[in-house]
Amino acid sequence: MQSYAERMLDELEGGQLDAAKKSFALSLRHDDDETIHSLAEELYALGFSTNAKRAYQKLLEKYPDEDLLRTELAEIAISEDHSDEALTYLSPIQNDSEAYLEALLVFADLYQSEGLLEAAENKLTEAYQLAPDELVIQFALAEFLFELTRYSEAIPFYRNLIVQGETQISGIDLVSRIGVSYAMIGDQQKALGYLEQIKDANLTPEVRFQLGMLYASDENNQDQAIDVFEKLIELDSSYAGVYVPLGQIYEQKQKPKDALGIYEAGLAVDQFNERAYLNAGRVALQLKDYQHAEQLYQKGLQNLPESNNIIANYSQMLVDTEQYLEQINFLNQYVDADDDFELEPQEYWNLAQSYTELERYEMADQYWQAAVPFFTDNSIFLKEVIYYFREAGNQEMLIETLPKYLKLNPDDYEMNQMENELNGL
């Protein structure tokens, strides 16, 4: 005869929520305790935590010394962000309880959810010391270290689990965990050795991305990186992180049109990706599609209005395309709107060039002088500013900047002649 618990689960599967509600109540009244416990586990796994909690509580009322029920109720409380309630369930469990090891793991989850990482680690370490051979404890400690990016410490635990015949726990592929860990600590050869073992069907998007990044780091493996990244996009086009590295590979392979298409596909997925705007704008300029580049920068600033990098790149584009007045107006809108806005060194140079081209020499002089301290090691800037100061008759600034340039280019005949003239030689 079908139990009320089984009936409820069938009704939930069929979408009969009202009927399931009635069957749940009947289950709590008439089913045996083991069936109710199994039902609670099923309901929690299905996401019906409120019903699971009621079932566990009913059992705890009947078996107040059954500490395992306390740990199960604490897990539900943690999932519902009820930390105090979880602590209430866990605190009575003593170290001689059969559920103590489980309680330590749940305590660790609780403390980690509260950001108390040292306390969480202490609970996991205590559990490991008490039962070093328990796979679930080894796995919990490995996952804790992995999440804290302590990859070198996590690797031995994952490796030991694999040696014991475990390749997957709770849906986590342990081989991929080791591969990603080696990748994150910079051991690319070992990382590839592990990740390449994983069957394509078992590669999660995150692991597939990491494998692609490993291939991308070696110019000899770029075609493999493209295959991995494009497969990732085919399987999950919403994986935003893949587009920029794939576009960069196409740039390195001298395929700017392909790169631009990838960057823009990435922006369709994530319109707040600063790097995608910057790379796409640069490639559009490389293709001499200035209107397209301008559109990209403007769209980028609509979505990321405080991006200093996009502001700087757009400013440079306006100078390079001789849109001097537009460049001045563009930067001045930020200066005028925000007293705390600070120009980047390149933007001082851009404004100096723009004002010079428009023959607004008073403003040009101001920005040339402001830019000088930032470019004392840039011979291109120094030569340009020296010509400006010579034309402007600014002997003081010539005396300051000429030696800086000649220190970088001591054999420049024209500049040496200019220095001689300044010194009356």
Backbone torsions as a table, in degrees:
resi	resn	phi	psi	omega
1	MET	NA	136.4	-178.1
2	GLN	-70.5	132.8	177.0
3	SER	-75.4	163.1	176.7
4	TYR	-64.4	-32.9	177.7
5	ALA	-63.2	-45.6	178.0
6	GLU	-63.0	-39.5	178.3
7	ARG	-62.6	-43.2	-179.4
8	MET	-60.6	-45.2	-179.0
9	LEU	-63.4	-38.3	176.4
10	ASP	-63.6	-41.1	-178.8
11	GLU	-68.4	-36.9	176.0
12	LEU	-64.0	-41.3	179.0
13	GLU	-63.7	-32.5	179.2
14	GLY	-89.4	4.2	177.7
15	GLY	76.6	15.8	-179.8
16	GLN	-91.2	77.1	-170.6
17	LEU	-68.9	-40.0	-179.7
18	ASP	-64.9	-43.9	179.2
19	ALA	-64.8	-38.6	179.4
20	ALA	-63.6	-37.8	178.2
21	LYS	-60.4	-42.8	179.2
22	LYS	-67.7	-41.9	179.7
23	SER	-64.6	-34.1	178.4
24	PHE	-63.5	-46.4	178.6
25	ALA	-60.6	-41.3	179.2
26	LEU	-67.1	-35.2	178.9
27	SER	-62.8	-44.5	-179.5
28	LEU	-63.0	-28.7	-178.5
29	ARG	-86.9	-34.5	-167.7
30	HIS	-118.5	-26.4	-177.4
31	ASP	-74.1	156.9	178.8
32	ASP	-74.2	163.9	-172.5
33	ASP	-61.9	-38.4	179.7
34	GLU	-64.4	-39.6	178.6
35	THR	-66.5	-40.6	179.0
36	ILE	-64.4	-40.2	178.9
37	HIS	-63.6	-44.1	177.9
38	SER	-62.5	-38.6	177.9
39	LEU	-62.6	-42.2	179.2
40	ALA	-59.9	-43.2	179.0
41	GLU	-62.1	-44.5	179.8
42	GLU	-63.0	-44.6	-177.4
43	LEU	-64.7	-40.8	179.2
44	TYR	-64.7	-41.1	178.8
45	ALA	-64.3	-31.1	-180.0
46	LEU	-84.3	-6.6	178.5
47	GLY	97.3	5.6	178.1
48	PHE	-93.3	67.6	-172.4
49	SER	-67.8	-32.2	179.8
50	THR	-63.7	-44.5	178.3
51	ASN	-67.3	-41.2	178.7
52	ALA	-60.5	-41.6	179.6
53	LYS	-61.1	-44.3	179.3
54	ARG	-60.8	-40.8	-179.9
55	ALA	-65.6	-45.5	179.1
56	TYR	-63.6	-41.5	-179.5
57	GLN	-62.4	-39.8	177.9
58	LYS	-60.5	-42.6	179.5
59	LEU	-67.8	-38.1	179.9
60	LEU	-65.5	-35.4	176.0
61	GLU	-60.7	-36.6	-178.8
62	LYS	-81.5	-31.7	-178.2
63	TYR	-127.4	72.6	-174.4
64	PRO	-63.8	-17.2	179.7
65	ASP	-96.3	3.7	-179.8
66	GLU	-84.8	92.8	-173.8
67	ASP	-66.9	-25.9	178.8
68	LEU	-60.7	-33.8	176.3
69	LEU	-64.3	-35.9	178.3
70	ARG	-63.9	-41.2	179.9
71	THR	-66.3	-36.6	179.8
72	GLU	-69.0	-39.3	176.1
73	LEU	-68.1	-35.3	178.0
74	ALA	-64.9	-39.2	178.3
75	GLU	-60.7	-42.3	178.1
76	ILE	-63.7	-43.5	-180.0
77	ALA	-60.7	-40.6	178.7
78	ILE	-63.7	-42.9	-179.6
79	SER	-64.4	-23.3	179.1
80	GLU	-98.5	9.3	180.0
81	ASP	62.0	32.7	176.3
82	HIS	-105.8	75.7	-172.9
83	SER	-63.8	-43.0	-178.8
84	ASP	-62.3	-40.3	179.0
85	GLU	-63.9	-42.2	178.2
86	ALA	-60.3	-43.5	179.9
87	LEU	-62.9	-36.6	178.4
88	THR	-61.5	-39.8	178.6
89	TYR	-70.8	-37.7	-172.2
90	LEU	-82.5	-33.6	-171.7
91	SER	-56.2	-37.9	-178.3
92	PRO	-70.4	-11.2	-174.4
93	ILE	-76.7	118.9	-177.3
94	GLN	-91.1	164.8	-175.1
95	ASN	-73.4	-6.3	174.9
96	ASP	-98.6	5.8	179.4
97	SER	-77.3	146.4	176.1
98	GLU	-64.6	-20.7	-179.4
99	ALA	-95.3	8.4	-173.7
100	TYR	-63.2	-43.1	179.2
101	LEU	-60.4	-45.0	177.7
102	GLU	-62.0	-39.1	179.1
103	ALA	-62.5	-39.1	178.1
104	LEU	-60.3	-41.7	179.1
105	LEU	-65.7	-40.6	179.7
106	VAL	-70.5	-38.6	173.6
107	PHE	-55.6	-43.9	-179.8
108	ALA	-61.2	-43.0	176.8
109	ASP	-60.5	-43.8	-179.3
110	LEU	-61.3	-49.8	-178.0
111	TYR	-65.8	-37.1	178.7
112	GLN	-65.8	-38.9	178.3
113	SER	-65.2	-25.0	179.1
114	GLU	-91.6	-0.6	-179.0
115	GLY	80.4	10.5	-180.0
116	LEU	-91.7	74.7	-169.3
117	LEU	-69.4	-36.6	179.4
118	GLU	-65.4	-42.6	178.4
119	ALA	-64.4	-40.1	178.3
120	ALA	-62.0	-44.4	-179.8
121	GLU	-64.8	-36.8	178.6
122	ASN	-61.4	-40.8	179.5
123	LYS	-66.4	-42.5	179.0
124	LEU	-65.8	-40.5	179.2
125	THR	-64.1	-41.5	177.4
126	GLU	-61.5	-43.3	178.9
127	ALA	-61.4	-41.9	-179.2
128	TYR	-66.2	-38.5	178.6
129	GLN	-66.0	-34.6	-179.8
130	LEU	-76.3	-33.9	-176.5
131	ALA	-144.5	72.3	-175.7
132	PRO	-65.0	-17.5	-178.4
133	ASP	-93.7	-3.4	-179.7
134	GLU	-74.1	118.7	-175.8
135	LEU	-62.2	-39.2	-176.8
136	VAL	-64.6	-32.3	179.0
137	ILE	-74.4	-42.6	176.2
138	GLN	-58.2	-43.0	-179.2
139	PHE	-66.4	-42.8	180.0
140	ALA	-61.4	-41.3	179.5
141	LEU	-68.4	-40.2	177.8
142	ALA	-61.9	-45.4	-179.9
143	GLU	-64.4	-39.4	178.0
144	PHE	-60.6	-47.9	-179.6
145	LEU	-65.5	-38.4	179.2
146	PHE	-62.8	-45.5	-178.9
147	GLU	-65.7	-28.0	177.9
148	LEU	-87.3	9.4	-179.8
149	THR	61.0	24.6	175.3
150	ARG	-94.1	66.8	-168.7
151	TYR	-65.1	-39.5	-178.5
152	SER	-61.8	-34.5	179.2
153	GLU	-77.2	-29.5	-178.0
154	ALA	-75.3	-33.7	-173.5
155	ILE	-54.2	-48.1	-178.5
156	PRO	-59.7	-35.2	178.9
157	PHE	-67.4	-45.0	177.1
158	TYR	-62.1	-43.2	-178.1
159	ARG	-63.7	-40.2	-179.9
160	ASN	-64.5	-36.3	177.2
161	LEU	-64.1	-40.6	179.4
162	ILE	-66.3	-40.8	178.1
163	VAL	-58.8	-33.4	179.7
164	GLN	-83.6	7.7	173.7
165	GLY	96.3	4.3	179.8
166	GLU	-94.3	126.4	176.2
167	THR	-115.3	-17.7	-179.9
168	GLN	-150.1	131.6	177.7
169	ILE	-135.0	129.9	179.5
170	SER	53.0	36.6	178.5
171	GLY	79.3	2.7	-179.5
172	ILE	-97.0	123.8	177.2
173	ASP	-80.6	114.9	-174.4
174	LEU	-70.4	-33.7	177.5
175	VAL	-62.3	-41.8	179.4
176	SER	-67.0	-35.1	177.8
177	ARG	-61.6	-43.5	178.9
178	ILE	-66.1	-43.3	179.6
179	GLY	-60.1	-46.3	179.2
180	VAL	-65.0	-39.0	179.2
181	SER	-60.9	-45.8	178.0
182	TYR	-63.5	-37.4	178.8
183	ALA	-62.7	-41.2	-176.6
184	MET	-70.8	-24.3	177.1
185	ILE	-96.6	5.8	171.6
186	GLY	90.3	7.7	177.8
187	ASP	-93.2	82.7	-172.1
188	GLN	-66.4	-36.6	-177.6
189	GLN	-64.0	-47.0	179.0
190	LYS	-67.4	-38.0	179.4
191	ALA	-59.3	-47.2	178.5
192	LEU	-63.8	-37.7	179.7
193	GLY	-57.6	-36.8	178.4
194	TYR	-82.3	-48.2	-173.5
195	LEU	-66.6	-31.9	179.5
196	GLU	-71.9	-12.0	177.1
197	GLN	-77.2	-20.8	-172.1
198	ILE	-78.4	131.9	177.6
199	LYS	-64.6	146.2	-176.4
200	ASP	-55.2	-38.7	-177.9
201	ALA	-66.4	-20.9	-177.2
202	ASN	-99.0	0.4	179.6
203	LEU	-77.1	119.1	173.4
204	THR	-74.8	161.3	177.4
205	PRO	-55.1	-39.7	-178.4
206	GLU	-65.3	-43.3	-179.5
207	VAL	-71.6	-38.8	177.0
208	ARG	-60.2	-41.5	178.4
209	PHE	-62.7	-44.2	-179.3
210	GLN	-63.3	-38.4	177.8
211	LEU	-63.9	-42.6	177.5
212	GLY	-61.7	-40.0	179.5
213	MET	-65.0	-36.8	177.2
214	LEU	-64.4	-44.2	176.6
215	TYR	-63.1	-40.1	-176.6
216	ALA	-65.2	-26.2	-178.2
217	SER	-72.7	-11.6	178.9
218	ASP	-117.8	117.0	-175.8
219	GLU	-60.9	-19.5	177.9
220	ASN	-78.7	-13.6	-177.3
221	ASN	-112.7	19.9	-174.4
222	GLN	-66.1	-35.5	177.9
223	ASP	-64.0	-37.5	176.8
224	GLN	-66.8	-37.6	177.6
225	ALA	-62.3	-42.7	179.0
226	ILE	-61.0	-44.3	179.7
227	ASP	-59.9	-43.3	-178.3
228	VAL	-67.4	-45.9	-178.2
229	PHE	-65.4	-43.3	-178.8
230	GLU	-67.1	-34.3	175.3
231	LYS	-65.4	-39.5	178.1
232	LEU	-61.8	-43.8	178.5
233	ILE	-64.2	-39.0	178.4
234	GLU	-61.8	-39.6	-178.1
235	LEU	-82.0	-33.7	-176.8
236	ASP	-150.4	85.3	-176.7
237	SER	-67.4	-13.4	179.8
238	SER	-84.5	-1.1	179.8
239	TYR	-75.6	92.9	-167.2
240	ALA	-64.8	-31.8	-173.7
241	GLY	-67.6	-14.0	-172.7
242	VAL	-80.1	-23.9	-167.8
243	TYR	-71.6	-41.7	-178.5
244	VAL	-65.1	-50.6	178.8
245	PRO	-62.2	-33.7	177.5
246	LEU	-67.5	-43.1	176.9
247	GLY	-60.4	-39.3	179.6
248	GLN	-64.7	-35.3	177.1
249	ILE	-65.0	-43.4	178.6
250	TYR	-62.9	-35.3	175.2
251	GLU	-62.6	-45.8	-179.4
252	GLN	-63.0	-28.7	179.1
253	LYS	-89.1	12.0	176.9
254	GLN	61.3	43.7	176.9
255	LYS	-124.8	69.9	-173.6
256	PRO	-62.8	-35.5	-179.6
257	LYS	-65.3	-40.9	176.3
258	ASP	-64.2	-41.5	180.0
259	ALA	-61.5	-45.3	-179.2
260	LEU	-61.8	-41.7	178.7
261	GLY	-61.3	-40.0	179.5
262	ILE	-67.3	-44.9	179.4
263	TYR	-59.1	-42.3	-178.3
264	GLU	-70.8	-33.1	174.2
265	ALA	-63.8	-37.3	177.1
266	GLY	-66.0	-38.1	179.1
267	LEU	-68.3	-27.7	175.7
268	ALA	-67.6	-26.8	178.3
269	VAL	-86.8	-41.4	-178.0
270	ASP	-134.9	98.0	-176.4
271	GLN	-77.9	3.0	179.2
272	PHE	-113.6	21.9	-179.0
273	ASN	-88.2	98.9	-176.1
274	GLU	-59.6	-44.7	-177.0
275	ARG	-61.7	-36.1	179.1
276	ALA	-65.7	-40.9	177.0
277	TYR	-62.4	-45.2	-177.7
278	LEU	-63.7	-46.0	-179.1
279	ASN	-67.7	-42.5	-180.0
280	ALA	-63.4	-42.0	178.4
281	GLY	-62.8	-41.9	179.9
282	ARG	-63.8	-41.5	-179.0
283	VAL	-69.0	-39.0	177.4
284	ALA	-60.1	-39.3	176.8
285	LEU	-66.6	-39.1	177.6
286	GLN	-60.1	-35.8	178.4
287	LEU	-83.0	2.5	-179.4
288	LYS	62.0	26.3	175.5
289	ASP	-96.7	76.1	-171.8
290	TYR	-66.1	-36.6	179.4
291	GLN	-64.1	-41.4	179.0
292	HIS	-64.2	-43.6	179.1
293	ALA	-60.5	-43.9	179.6
294	GLU	-61.9	-41.4	178.3
295	GLN	-62.1	-40.0	179.4
296	LEU	-64.3	-46.5	-179.9
297	TYR	-64.4	-40.6	-179.7
298	GLN	-65.9	-40.9	177.0
299	LYS	-65.0	-39.8	178.1
300	GLY	-59.7	-40.9	-179.2
301	LEU	-74.2	-24.5	173.4
302	GLN	-65.5	-39.9	-177.6
303	ASN	-89.8	-27.7	-179.9
304	LEU	-130.5	68.7	-172.0
305	PRO	-62.7	-17.9	-178.2
306	GLU	-105.1	15.6	-179.8
307	SER	-76.0	104.7	179.3
308	ASN	-62.9	-31.3	-179.2
309	ASN	-68.5	-42.8	178.4
310	ILE	-68.2	-40.7	176.7
311	ILE	-56.9	-46.8	-177.7
312	ALA	-64.9	-42.5	-178.8
313	ASN	-67.9	-39.1	178.5
314	TYR	-66.6	-41.4	177.4
315	SER	-58.2	-44.4	-179.4
316	GLN	-65.3	-38.7	179.4
317	MET	-62.4	-41.3	-180.0
318	LEU	-64.0	-37.3	176.4
319	VAL	-68.0	-47.0	-177.2
320	ASP	-62.3	-29.3	-180.0
321	THR	-97.6	12.6	174.1
322	GLU	61.8	31.2	174.6
323	GLN	-95.8	68.9	-168.6
324	TYR	-68.6	-45.3	-179.9
325	LEU	-65.0	-41.0	178.7
326	GLU	-62.1	-37.6	-179.9
327	GLN	-65.8	-43.1	178.6
328	ILE	-62.4	-48.2	-179.0
329	ASN	-63.6	-36.6	-179.4
330	PHE	-62.7	-50.3	-178.4
331	LEU	-71.8	-35.8	-178.0
332	ASN	-65.8	-25.2	178.3
333	GLN	-64.8	-31.4	176.8
334	TYR	-77.8	-41.9	-179.8
335	VAL	-62.8	-42.8	-177.2
336	ASP	-72.6	-30.1	-174.5
337	ALA	-85.1	-20.7	-173.5
338	ASP	-141.5	111.8	-179.4
339	ASP	-63.3	-23.6	-178.1
340	ASP	-91.4	-2.3	-179.5
341	PHE	-68.8	127.8	-179.5
342	GLU	-112.9	127.4	176.5
343	LEU	-68.9	144.7	172.9
344	GLU	-77.6	155.0	179.8
345	PRO	-51.4	-43.6	-179.7
346	GLN	-62.0	-31.5	-178.9
347	GLU	-72.9	-31.0	171.4
348	TYR	-61.2	-44.0	179.7
349	TRP	-63.8	-44.1	179.8
350	ASN	-60.7	-44.2	179.6
351	LEU	-66.3	-38.4	178.3
352	ALA	-61.4	-45.2	178.6
353	GLN	-63.5	-43.1	-176.7
354	SER	-65.0	-47.3	179.7
355	TYR	-64.2	-34.1	177.7
356	THR	-65.0	-45.9	-179.7
357	GLU	-62.9	-31.3	179.0
358	LEU	-89.3	4.8	177.6
359	GLU	60.3	34.0	174.2
360	ARG	-103.1	77.7	-165.1
361	TYR	-71.5	-28.7	179.2
362	GLU	-63.1	-45.8	178.3
363	MET	-70.5	-37.9	179.0
364	ALA	-59.7	-45.5	-178.7
365	ASP	-59.4	-40.2	-179.8
366	GLN	-60.2	-44.8	-176.5
367	TYR	-79.4	-31.0	174.5
368	TRP	-62.1	-45.1	-179.1
369	GLN	-65.9	-36.8	179.1
370	ALA	-67.3	-29.9	-177.0
371	ALA	-80.0	-28.0	-172.7
372	VAL	-51.1	-47.8	-176.4
373	PRO	-60.3	-22.8	-176.9
374	PHE	-85.6	-15.2	-170.9
375	PHE	-126.8	33.6	-178.2
376	THR	-68.3	-14.3	177.9
377	ASP	-109.3	14.8	-177.5
378	ASN	-113.3	103.0	-174.4
379	SER	-67.5	-30.4	179.3
380	ILE	-64.7	-47.9	177.8
381	PHE	-61.4	-48.5	-175.0
382	LEU	-59.7	-39.4	179.9
383	LYS	-66.3	-40.2	179.6
384	GLU	-65.5	-42.1	-177.3
385	VAL	-72.4	-30.5	176.9
386	ILE	-64.4	-44.6	176.9
387	TYR	-60.1	-40.0	-179.5
388	TYR	-63.9	-48.9	-177.1
389	PHE	-65.0	-32.5	177.1
390	ARG	-65.5	-45.4	178.9
391	GLU	-64.6	-35.1	-178.8
392	ALA	-80.8	-7.7	179.9
393	GLY	72.5	26.1	-178.0
394	ASN	-92.3	85.1	-176.8
395	GLN	-63.0	-37.6	-177.7
396	GLU	-60.0	-46.0	-179.1
397	MET	-73.3	-30.4	174.4
398	LEU	-62.1	-44.3	-179.6
399	ILE	-63.0	-32.6	-179.6
400	GLU	-76.7	-39.1	-170.8
401	THR	-92.6	-30.9	-178.5
402	LEU	-57.0	-48.3	179.4
403	PRO	-60.5	-33.9	178.7
404	LYS	-64.4	-41.5	179.3
405	TYR	-67.4	-45.4	-176.6
406	LEU	-67.6	-23.5	175.0
407	LYS	-66.1	-33.5	178.8
408	LEU	-84.0	-34.4	-176.8
409	ASN	-133.3	72.8	-173.8
410	PRO	-66.1	-16.0	-176.1
411	ASP	-99.8	10.3	-179.4
412	ASP	-73.6	108.5	-173.9
413	TYR	-61.3	-46.8	-176.8
414	GLU	-60.3	-43.0	-177.7
415	MET	-71.7	-33.9	175.2
416	ASN	-64.8	-39.0	177.2
417	GLN	-63.1	-41.0	179.4
418	MET	-63.1	-39.7	179.3
419	GLU	-66.2	-39.7	177.7
420	ASN	-60.8	-42.4	179.0
421	GLU	-62.6	-40.6	178.7
422	LEU	-63.1	-36.4	-178.5
423	ASN	-87.3	3.2	177.7
424	GLY	72.8	25.3	-178.7
425	LEU	-93.8	NA	NA
